[in-house]
Every structure is written in C-alpha cells, then in structure tokens.
Amino acid sequence: MLPIKLTSAVLATALALVPAPRASADTKDFLAGAVLGGIAGAVIQKEVRKQKLAREQQQRARARAATPQTYAPAPSRAAPKKTYRASIPATPEGREIQSSLAYFGFDAGPIDGRIGPATRSAISDYQSYMAYDRTGTLTSFQQRLLTSSYLRAETAEDSTLGVIAGLPDGTKGLLKLYRDDLASGAAQQRNLAPSPSSISPTGAIDL
C-alpha cells in the first residue's frame, strides 16, 4: 500500500509543476511508467516473501534434524518359562548295565538304574576299549556282551580270578576273551580251571 500512496503523491506534485499541454503528454508517460514500476515492485515483493518463506522452512527443517529423536521403548516381552526335564527313570536294566560297567572298571557313577551322563561316559569308554564306535549308546549286541560277561564272571568267581591274573588288561580283558568265545560259536563256556601245566607235582598252583 505504501508504494501506491507514494506514487499518487508524486504524480499529483508532478502535475502541479508541469505546464498543461506538456503535462498531458508527460502524464501519460509517467502513468505508464508508474504502472510498470508498481507491477515490477509487486513481483519483487512477492519473490522476496517467497524466498523468506523458503528460508524459514529450511531453518525449521535443520532444527528438526538437529533435535535428537526419541522413540518409545518397545514393549518388553515376558521371559520364556523354563521347562525342566523330568528325572531319568530308574530301571532294573539300567542297574544291570551300571553294575556290569563298574565290574569291568568303567566308572558309571552310582548304581541307581538311571542312565545319565556318567553312565553314558562309561558306555563310551567301554565302546572305545572294545574298538566300537564311541556313541554313548549301547547296541543290542554290545549290551548283551557286557551284561552276559558280567554274569558269567560273577557265576564262576573263584576260577575267574585266576583267568584275570593271566590277562594283560586285568578284568577288562575278560570282555575280549568272552567276545572271542561268542565269535567262535563255542557251545560251552571256556574252561576256567587252571591248565595242567600250571599245577606243580606237589599239587600247588604256580602263580
């Protein structure tokens, strides 16, 4: 509005000072120039306002970028409930396996009938000694050899001690000895009595 009022005042002053004939021609030129000047001024002011608005928007954008954004924490999940494995059941078969392992020198832990980690470790040791795959789980043949060897050694306890004394591996050696008997298909058990060569003429047993 100020440029328009100022233009009107200047126009009125100019008309008053210029002679009438000349004032008429000059007035037309002046009016044309004033209109063009007013249009140009309006365009310039519009462009200035536009640039100012753009600067303000850029400043707000930079201010938002400089402000650290905070995020609401994600809802916490409830910790999963722990599940406890039921205790390993005790079985007569488990006790038999543990007793057999212990007899032949493989530490299976307490004889409680539960095939736990200690028993699995003893089974692995037994398998390694017999050159089987070390799995910690008995095959049917490995279990039968183990338990039947234990029963056989316990049944002939007195004569078994003499055989054990002649084996390089001691009690463990019975396992390989009995396995050889199974492999040979012998129908009868090995004669565990001392051989005649081990008996002296006086009847005493040579140790």
Secondary structure, DSSP 8 states (H G I E B T S, - for coil): -HHHHHHHHHHHHHHHHS-HHHHHHHHHHHHHHHHHHHHHHHHHHHHHHHHHHHHHHHHHHHHHHHS------------------------HHHHHHHHHHHHTT----S-SS---HHHHHHHHHHHHHTT----SS--HHHHHHHHHHHHHHHHTHHHHHHHHHT-TTGGGHHHHHHHHHHHHT-SS----S--GGGB-TTS-B--
